[in-house]
Amino acid sequence: METDVKDISGGDIPCSYGAGFASIMCFGRVDIVEDEEEKIKGLRLLMKHQTGRDFEITKEMAGGVSVIRLAVNELSCKVHP
């Protein structure tokens, strides 16, 4: 995943161009969450993180999406301003 991507101008020198970014890479195991209650809990947490608000997630809402759980074993981060 990456964020804060921005172009870095090299002016008249093509090889001086670049990009600034922050990134995270990880290795681990991914599983599709099948348990309905766990899916709803995950969707509520995601919405709280993204919006700062609490939402009611119904079984019907959860039934229309897939939720994937990532168990991280290895993690690395990099920032290039």
C-alpha positions in Angstrom: 0.0 0.0 0.0 1.2 3.5 -0.6 0.0 7.0 0.2 1.2 10.6 0.0 2.4 10.1 -3.6 3.6 13.3 -5.2 5.7 14.0 -8.3 9.2 15.4 -7.9 10.2 17.6 -10.8 13.6 17.2 -12.4 13.2 20.4 -14.5 15.1 19.9 -17.8 16.9 16.7 -16.7 14.7 13.6 -17.3 16.7 11.4 -15.0 16.1 13.8 -12.1 12.4 13.2 -11.9 11.0 11.0 -9.2 8.2 10.6 -6.7 7.7 11.1 -3.0 5.7 8.5 -1.1 5.0 6.6 2.1 4.6 2.8 1.7 4.0 -0.3 3.7 4.6 -3.9 2.6 3.7 -7.0 4.5 3.6 -10.7 4.2 1.2 -13.0 5.9 -2.0 -15.0 5.5 -5.3 -13.8 4.1 -8.6 -15.5 4.7 -12.1 -14.6 3.5 -14.3 -14.1 6.6 -17.3 -16.3 6.4 -18.7 -15.8 10.0 -21.6 -13.3 9.7 -21.0 -11.6 13.1 -17.2 -11.3 12.5 -17.9 -9.8 9.1 -20.3 -7.2 10.6 -17.7 -6.4 13.4 -15.0 -5.9 10.8 -17.2 -3.7 8.6 -18.2 -1.6 11.6 -14.5 -1.1 12.6 -13.6 -0.2 9.0 -16.3 2.4 8.8 -15.3 3.8 12.2 -11.7 4.1 11.1 -12.6 5.7 7.8 -15.3 8.2 8.9 -14.9 8.5 12.7 -18.6 7.5 13.0 -20.4 4.4 14.2 -22.7 2.7 11.7 -25.2 0.0 12.1 -24.3 -2.8 9.6 -27.1 -5.2 8.9 -26.8 -8.9 7.8 -28.1 -7.8 4.4 -25.4 -5.2 4.1 -22.7 -7.6 5.1 -24.1 -10.2 2.7 -23.3 -8.0 -0.2 -19.6 -7.7 0.3 -16.6 -9.9 1.0 -14.4 -9.2 4.1 -10.8 -10.3 4.0 -8.7 -10.8 7.1 -4.9 -10.3 6.9 -2.7 -11.8 9.6 0.6 -10.1 9.2 3.9 -12.1 9.8 6.4 -9.5 8.4 6.1 -5.8 8.0 8.3 -3.1 6.5 7.7 0.6 5.9 9.4 3.3 3.8 9.1 7.1 3.4 10.6 8.9 0.5 9.8 12.6 1.0 
